[in-house]
Amino acid sequence: MQNSQPTYMSVPPSGQTHLALKAESISKYFYMPEKFQVLRQVSFEVYTGEFVSIIGKSGSGKSTLLYILSTMDTDYEGLLTLNGEKVTGKPQNALAAFRNEHLGFVFQFHYLLPDFSCLKNVMIPASRLGKYSEEEIEHKAYEKLKMLGVADQALKPASQISGGQQQRVAIARALINEPTILMGDEPTGNLDSKNTSIVFDMFMQLSKEFGKTIITVTHDNDFANKSDRIIEMMDGKIIPAQPTK
């Protein structure tokens, strides 16, 4: 069942002042089997603490756009600014360091290491960042698992907990380095309705209570309609915002 008044907007609500993300005229081409333009002059802004859902039919370009926004795809035209820093044109090693410090990622599949404990899985990005001691990282990891309601699963191998718990561990892992922006690619696509609701509530809490900026690609209209703002894509473009009645 869809919300009767979905917030379909390509521009952020008024009153916001701090930009978390600015995309300017992003265009993207695929060249196999022949040249095809998948994104066409995509421009929009997301403000700090917003919870934004990007929707659209398969082939609309939404996942390709998210891959560019995450800095993992650098082969595009246009400009991308994250947290006030222009990331377009940065070398790969600088982008990898930027991602590890500023961005968190949650995918449809949790990508946990099955034989590692949940705690060790959460610790991995912080160990790579190298800013804290192992004791500090372990403490931070426990705190994230506690916040997400799965601290009691910390020492279990990731393969021995439920799918919903695995996704919560994956969210804890995404948060371990205190990213300002959390990006999700179908983060509830592999979950039942109960766990989808749990994950949505966690995202909303992260946005409203902790000021995290949430940007998700989703096919789930119920999920999207409850977020702060929907950006809808079609044929590689953002559909212009409809006037509210």
N, C-alpha and C positions, 0 to 999 in steps of 0.2 A: 504494500500500500504506500503510495507516494504522498508526500507532504502537499497540502493544497496550495501552499504559497512558497514554492522553492525560490531560493535567492539566486537566480541566474543573473550574474553580474560579471562583466569583463573588467570592471574597475573596482577598486576597493571602496568601502564605505567612507563617508566623510568623517573627519575628526582624527584620522590616523596620521601620524607624523614621521614615524621612523621606518624607513624602507629596509626590508630584509632581502628583497630580490627585485631586480629590474631587468626585464628582457626587452631588448630593442631590436625590432625588425629581424627576428630570428628566421632564417631560411635554411632548409636542409634538402640535399639531393641524395638519392640512391642511384647507383650506376649499373646495377645488375638486376635483371638481364639487359635492361636498357635504362637510359637516363630518365629519372622520375622525380618530380619535386614533391616531397612529403610534408614539408612545412613551408608556409608562405607568409613571410613578413609578420611573424607573430610578435606582438608587443603587449606587455601587461606588467603590473607591479603587484607585489605582495608585501604587506606591512607586518612588522614585528608583532607576534602574538596572534596572528590570523590563522584560522583553520580553513584551508581552501581545498576543495575537491575539483579535480579536472576530469570531466566525463566526455564521452563521445563513442560512437560506434567503432567497431574494429576497423582499422585502416584510417581512422581520423587523424592520426599523428600524435595522440596523447602520450603514448609510451616513449616514442622517439623524442618528444619534447622533454619529458622528465629525465631522460638519459642525458640530454644536453644541459638541463638545469643542474644536474648532479655533478657536472664537470667531467663525466666519464666519456663523453663524446665531444671532441674538440673540432670536428670537421663540419663546420657550419658557417653561415654568413650572419652578421649582426653582432650585437654586443650583449654581454651578460655581466651583471654586477650583483655580487652577493655580499651582504653585510657592509655595504659601502665600498667594496673593493672590486675593481674590474678584474675578472678572471679570464676573460677572452684574451688569448695570446700568451698566457702563462705557460712555461715549460711543464712537461708532465710531472717531473719530480716536485715542483712547486705546487701543482694541483693536487697531487697525492697528499702532501703535507697539509694543504688547506682543507681537503675533505676530512682527513682524520681528526682535525682539530675543530672544525666548524659545522660539519654535516653529519647527520645520522641517517641510516637507511633501514627500512623495513620492507621486506618483499613478500610475495604471496607464499613462497616456500621459505622456511626459517633459515636454511643453510647453516644449522648448528653442526658442530663436529660430534657425531653420535657417540663416540667412545669417551669424549671429554665430559667432565661434570658440567652441570649448568653454570656453576660458579666460574670454572675455568673458561668456558665459552664467553661469558660476559667480560672477563678480564682481558681477553686477547687484544681488542683495539687500544686499550690503555697501556698495555705492555709495549705495543708498537709505538705509541706516542712518546714514551720514554720520559714523561714529566714527573712521575711519581714512583716511589718505592713499591716493591711487590706487596708489602704490608698495607700501604695506603690504597693500592689498587684493589686488593682483596676486600678491604673495608668498604670502599666505594661500590664494589660489585654487590656485596651483601645488601647495602642500602638500596640499590636499584632493584634488586630482587624483592626486597621487603616492600618497597613502594608499589610494586606490580603484583604483590600477593602471592609470590612463589618462592619466598625465602626458605620454606620448608622442603623445597626440592633442590636446594643448592648443591648438595653433594651427590645427587643421583646422576648417572650418565644421561645425557640429553635424549638418548634413544628410549629411555624407560619412563618418560612422562607423556602425558596426553598431548594431542595436537594443539589444543588451546593453550596449555601451559608452555609448550615449545615456542609458540608465537610471542607469549609474554616474556619469555627469556630472551628471545630475539630483540624485543623492544628494549629490554634492560641493556642488552649489548649495544644497541644503537645509541643509548643515552649515557654510556659510561664516561665518555670524554666531554660531557656537558655541551653538546652541540646546540647552537642557536636555532638551526633549521633541521627539522626532521622530515624526510621524504619517504613516501610509501608507494610502492608499485603493487596495486591490488593487495593491500595488507590483510584483508579479510576474505580474499577470494577462495581460500582453502578451509574456511571455518564454517561451522554451523551457526544458526541464528543467535544462540545464546552467547557463544564466544565472540561473534561479531559485535554484539552489543557491549560486551566487556571491553574489547579493544577500542571501540568507538569512545566509550566513557573515559578510558585512559588517555586517549588522544585529546579529548576535550579538557580533561584535567591538566594535561601538560601545557595546553594552550592558555587556558584561563588562569590557572594558579601559578604556573611556572614560567609563563611568557614565551614558551617555545612557539616557533612558527611551524605549522604543519602543512605540507603540500602532498596530497595523495592523488594518484590516478586510480579510479575505481569504476567498475561496471555496476556497482550496487547503488541504485537510486535512493533507497532508504538511507543508506550511509551518507551519501552526498547531500541529500536534502536537509540533514540535521547539522551539517557543517556550517561555518559562517558564510561561506560564499562558494558558488559554483561557477567554474569556467568551462563552458561547453565548446567542444571542437567539432568541426566538420570539414572534411577535405583539406586538412592541413591549415585551417584558419580558425580563429576564435570567432564564434557566433556573437555578434554585437549584443550588448545587454538590452533586454526588453524593458520598456518603461513600466514601472509599477503602477497598479491601479489603486 
